[in-house]
């Protein structure tokens, strides 16, 4: 089996490669990535791409059909990957997150691929009431990033068929340690603040809801989706990925970090404007269709792994939100250095 993983040199990609190398040892793994974050390594003993058979340093916006020769499955991770980046590069977000993915899926189908796995997001539910959102709930995307996921899922429905399954994994907010750690994610940010300063300051009132998932469990879900038969969920399946036990209010996440890291001070901005990005999510369908690939990591385990990983890095940077562990900062520096154009292509 030959599997192409786009965006493999990001936060999630190394965990996906590790999972597939373990579960499918005979598979040929191919990576495709522009390498913006290649040097953002965190406590990694080896270069993660050592587990890749073929690595293309290439823009997902113009994948060639030759690069898709013999590919059986696509794992499409490449994206402008969060709300601040999407808001800063809104037009490029549409190009990369939506148009490039649709073009890739069409090319892959023509070349004979059988499976396409799209890293979608629960953020498309946006502002929501207290009811946990199912796959049939109305979508309310509030950002360029979330809108790109909604547009993509709609277009993939027209491409999928019995011979080309598309699985849109609506992931919860990612968290956990990685060889290319990101700290622009809520739990990761809290643990980094705890380790570096001994204090977590919640900028909102702490009440917004977020579903979370460990990156290792994201990789397990992707492994399941690669092998999903069209009889299980249909040719094109959009599915919430996570666990009902992992719906948390932001203040609960801070409290959980405090339970693992003693002496931590937690402060909440009770005067903050309400954060409209609040939603709880129902994961019953994922539990039904993928019983053998359910999340295994606990919240305490995720926090402990982050703590241990950061401490192993001798992490003390209280200004980490200005560092290369924040993806938007990396892109802005590459732009300032004249290495990237405004379209986020290498010059």
C-alpha positions in Angstrom: 0.0 0.0 0.0 1.2 3.5 -0.9 0.0 6.4 1.3 0.6 10.1 0.6 0.5 12.4 3.6 0.3 16.1 2.8 1.5 18.5 5.5 3.5 15.7 7.2 6.1 18.1 8.6 3.7 19.9 10.9 2.4 19.2 14.4 0.2 16.2 13.7 2.1 14.6 10.8 5.0 13.0 12.7 2.4 11.2 14.9 0.5 10.0 11.9 3.7 8.7 10.3 4.6 6.8 13.5 1.1 5.3 13.7 1.1 4.1 10.1 4.7 2.8 10.3 3.6 0.7 13.2 0.2 -0.5 12.0 1.2 -0.9 8.3 4.9 -1.8 8.3 4.9 -2.8 4.7 3.3 0.4 3.4 5.2 3.0 1.4 4.8 6.3 3.1 5.2 9.5 1.0 5.3 12.9 2.5 4.5 16.2 0.8 5.2 19.5 2.6 6.6 22.9 1.8 8.7 22.7 5.0 7.8 26.0 6.6 8.0 24.4 10.1 10.7 21.8 9.3 13.1 23.3 11.9 10.5 23.6 14.6 11.7 20.4 16.3 10.9 19.8 20.0 12.6 17.1 22.0 12.9 14.8 19.0 15.7 12.2 19.0 15.5 11.8 15.2 14.2 13.7 12.3 10.6 12.5 12.0 11.0 12.2 8.2 13.4 9.3 8.8 10.3 7.2 8.9 9.2 8.4 5.5 10.1 6.5 2.3 9.8 9.4 0.0 9.6 13.1 0.9 8.5 15.8 -1.5 9.2 19.4 -0.6 6.3 20.7 -2.7 3.3 23.0 -2.6 0.0 21.2 -2.2 -1.6 23.8 -4.5 0.1 22.2 -7.5 0.6 18.5 -6.8 1.5 16.7 -10.1 -0.2 13.6 -11.3 3.3 12.0 -11.4 3.6 12.4 -7.6 0.3 10.4 -7.3 1.5 7.4 -9.3 0.6 4.2 -7.5 -0.9 6.1 -4.5 -3.7 4.1 -2.8 -4.7 6.5 -0.1 -4.3 10.2 0.7 -4.1 11.7 4.2 -4.7 15.4 3.6 -3.3 17.4 6.6 -1.8 20.4 4.7 -3.6 23.6 5.7 -3.4 27.1 7.0 -4.0 25.6 10.4 -5.7 27.8 12.9 -7.9 30.9 13.3 -5.2 33.6 13.7 -3.3 32.3 10.6 -6.6 32.0 8.7 -7.6 35.5 9.6 -4.2 36.9 8.6 -4.0 35.0 5.3 -7.7 34.7 4.4 -7.3 34.4 0.6 -4.5 31.9 0.9 -6.5 29.9 3.4 -9.2 29.5 0.8 -6.6 28.4 -1.8 -4.8 25.9 0.4 -7.5 24.6 2.7 -10.3 24.4 0.1 -9.3 24.7 -3.6 -6.0 22.7 -3.3 -7.7 19.9 -1.5 -10.5 19.5 -4.0 -8.0 19.6 -6.9 -5.9 16.9 -5.1 -8.9 14.7 -4.5 -9.9 14.9 -8.2 -6.4 14.1 -9.4 -6.0 11.2 -6.9 -9.3 9.7 -8.0 -8.2 9.9 -11.7 -4.9 8.2 -10.8 -6.7 5.3 -9.2 -6.5 6.1 -5.4 -9.2 4.4 -3.3 -9.3 6.5 -0.1 -9.0 10.1 0.8 -8.9 11.3 4.4 -9.5 14.9 5.1 -8.5 16.6 8.4 -11.6 18.6 9.0 -12.6 20.4 12.3 -15.3 20.6 14.9 -14.7 24.4 14.8 -17.3 24.5 12.0 -20.0 24.3 14.7 -18.9 27.8 15.9 -21.1 29.4 18.5 -23.6 26.9 19.8 -26.1 26.3 22.5 -25.6 23.8 25.3 -26.7 20.8 23.3 -23.8 18.6 22.1 -23.4 18.9 18.3 -23.9 15.9 16.2 -23.0 15.5 12.5 -26.5 16.6 11.6 -26.4 19.8 13.6 -26.4 23.2 11.8 -23.0 24.5 10.9 -22.0 28.0 12.1 -18.4 28.7 11.0 -17.1 31.9 12.5 -13.6 32.1 10.9 -11.9 31.7 7.6 -10.4 28.5 8.8 -13.8 27.0 9.8 -15.4 28.3 6.6 -12.7 26.5 4.5 -13.6 23.2 6.2 -17.3 23.6 5.5 -16.7 24.4 1.8 -14.3 21.5 1.5 -16.7 18.9 3.0 -19.5 20.1 0.7 -17.3 19.7 -2.4 -15.9 16.3 -1.4 -19.4 14.8 -1.4 -19.5 15.4 -5.2 -16.2 13.6 -5.7 -16.7 10.5 -3.6 -18.2 7.3 -4.9 -18.1 3.5 -4.1 -14.6 3.3 -5.5 -13.2 6.5 -3.9 -14.2 6.9 -0.3 -13.7 10.3 1.3 -13.7 10.5 5.1 -13.9 14.0 6.6 -12.6 13.7 10.2 -14.1 16.6 12.2 -11.3 16.7 14.8 -11.6 18.2 18.2 -9.0 20.8 19.3 -5.7 19.1 19.2 -3.4 18.8 22.2 -0.4 16.8 23.4 3.3 16.4 22.8 4.8 16.1 19.3 8.2 16.2 17.7 7.0 19.5 16.2 5.1 20.9 19.1 2.7 23.9 18.7 1.9 26.1 21.6 -0.9 28.1 19.8 -3.5 25.5 21.1 -5.3 26.0 24.4 -4.1 23.1 26.5 -0.6 23.3 25.1 -0.5 27.0 25.9 -1.7 26.4 29.5 1.0 23.8 30.2 3.7 25.9 28.6 2.6 28.9 30.8 2.6 26.7 33.9 6.1 25.4 33.2 7.7 28.7 32.3 6.0 31.1 34.7 4.0 29.1 37.2 0.8 30.9 36.3 -2.0 30.5 33.8 -4.0 33.7 32.8 -7.3 32.9 31.1 -8.0 35.8 28.7 -11.7 34.9 28.5 -14.1 34.3 31.3 -13.3 30.6 31.2 -16.8 29.4 30.3 -16.4 28.5 26.6 -16.6 24.8 25.8 -14.0 23.0 23.7 -13.8 19.3 22.8 -10.1 18.1 22.8 -8.2 15.2 21.4 -4.6 14.0 21.8 -2.6 14.0 18.6 -1.8 10.3 19.1 -5.6 9.6 19.1 -6.0 11.7 16.0 -3.4 9.5 14.3 -5.4 6.4 15.3 -8.5 7.9 13.8 -6.7 8.6 10.5 -5.5 5.0 10.4 -9.1 3.8 10.7 -10.3 6.2 8.0 -7.7 5.0 5.5 -9.1 1.5 5.6 -12.8 2.5 5.9 -15.1 0.7 3.5 -17.8 2.7 1.8 -20.3 0.3 3.4 -19.4 1.8 6.7 -20.8 5.3 6.6 -21.2 5.7 2.9 -18.8 6.9 0.1 -18.4 10.4 1.8 -18.5 10.4 5.6 -18.3 13.5 7.8 -17.7 12.4 11.4 -16.9 14.0 14.7 -13.7 12.6 16.1 -13.0 12.7 19.8 -14.7 11.4 23.0 -17.8 12.6 24.9 -15.6 12.6 28.0 -13.3 15.2 26.5 -15.7 18.1 26.3 -14.3 20.8 28.7 -14.8 24.4 29.6 -11.6 26.4 29.3 -11.4 27.0 33.0 -11.7 23.2 33.6 -8.6 22.7 31.4 -6.7 25.2 33.5 -7.8 23.4 36.7 -6.7 20.1 35.3 -3.2 21.5 34.6 -3.1 22.8 38.1 -3.9 19.4 39.4 -0.8 18.0 37.6 1.6 20.8 38.2 1.6 21.8 41.9 1.8 25.4 43.0 0.3 26.8 39.8 -1.7 30.1 40.0 -4.8 30.3 37.8 -6.4 33.7 37.1 -9.6 34.3 35.0 -10.5 37.6 33.4 -14.1 37.8 34.6 -14.6 41.1 32.7 -13.7 39.6 29.3 -16.0 39.8 26.4 -17.7 36.5 25.7 -15.9 34.1 23.4 -18.4 33.1 20.7 -16.3 30.0 19.8 -18.0 27.8 22.3 -19.4 24.3 21.5 -19.8 20.8 22.9 -19.7 17.9 20.5 -21.3 14.4 20.5 -19.0 11.6 19.3 -21.5 8.6 19.4 -21.2 8.0 15.7 -17.4 7.7 15.8 -17.7 5.3 18.8 -20.2 3.2 16.8 -18.3 3.1 13.5 -14.7 2.9 14.8 -14.9 0.9 18.1 -11.3 -0.3 17.8 -9.8 3.2 17.2 -11.3 5.1 20.1 -9.3 7.7 21.9 -7.0 6.1 24.5 -5.2 9.0 26.1 -6.6 10.7 29.2 -6.4 14.4 29.9 -4.0 13.9 32.8 -1.7 11.8 30.5 -1.8 14.6 27.8 -0.8 17.2 30.4 1.9 15.0 31.9 3.4 14.3 28.5 3.5 18.0 27.7 5.0 18.8 31.1 7.7 16.1 30.7 8.4 17.0 27.1 8.8 20.7 27.9 11.0 20.0 30.9 13.2 17.7 28.9 13.7 20.7 26.6 14.7 22.8 29.6 11.8 25.1 28.6 11.7 28.4 30.5 10.6 30.9 27.9 7.9 33.1 29.4 7.7 34.9 26.0 6.9 31.7 24.1 3.9 33.3 22.4 6.5 35.3 20.4 8.6 32.2 19.5 8.8 29.7 16.7 6.5 27.4 18.7 3.6 29.7 17.5 3.0 28.9 13.8 1.9 32.4 12.8 5.1 33.8 14.2 7.1 31.5 12.0 5.3 32.6 8.9 5.6 36.2 9.8 9.3 35.9 10.2 9.7 34.1 6.9 7.8 36.9 5.3 9.9 39.6 7.1 13.1 37.8 5.9 11.8 37.9 2.3 11.8 34.1 2.0 8.0 33.9 1.4 5.8 35.9 -0.8 2.3 37.2 0.3 0.9 34.1 -1.3 2.9 31.9 1.1 5.1 30.4 -1.7 8.9 30.2 -1.4 10.6 33.0 -3.3 
